[in-house]
Amino acid sequence: MKKALFALVATTLLAGSAYATPALSNVTTGATVTLVGNDFGNSQNWGASGTPAAASSIVDGASYAVGHQWNIGTVYWTSYNAGDSIQIDLKKTATVSSIFLQADNNDDYLIQYRGADKLWHDLTTVSPPDAWGLGNVSQALPSSVTTDAFKIVGINGDHFYSVSEFSATGTIAAVPEPSTYAMLGLGLGLLGWTARRRAAK
């Protein structure tokens, strides 16, 4: 009986560990993207006529070749203030360990995250390599952050901003199945029952 009881508890704990340590994934999949500000789609007639992309394309998992023209098929804007931003709502809580950004060169991009206090906090500032057109930046974070949203703000540079892709790698807190709770409750109940029987002897 004792062996069967301990086997049940061990099985329950192992089942629980399956959702306690989920695998790394792109946590921006399925996110909602909102453009905040009035300068999006404005490239001041730079080069060929711009072709803006839908906001949702920023998290579609598809990047352009490095050097792609900044205002063709991207989310772009021209601004001399930090009032314009791209907000990415994950629609879940995730612990993030690294980020990827494909954006126009000649500029800096401030990446912020929304904390448990529902306030925006600076995460990092990234600068795509100084070459013509779009460039890629991959960055491992010094320490992981837990968040449900990101914000991208163009700062400094030539003020012609463009983002074609953003992703964040991390883990999503899995919700355990009701059956897992039932098994855990049963295991703990049996342990308590066994302890009472031993105490009664």
Secondary structure by P-SEA (a helix, b strand, c coil): caaaaaaaaaaaaaaaaccccccccccccbbbbbbcccccccccccccbbbbcccccccccccccccccccccccccccccccbbbbbbcccccccccccccccccbbbbbbbbccccbbbbcccccccccccbbbbbbbbcccccccbbbbbbcccccccccccccccccccccccaaaaaaaaaaaaaaaaaaaaaaac
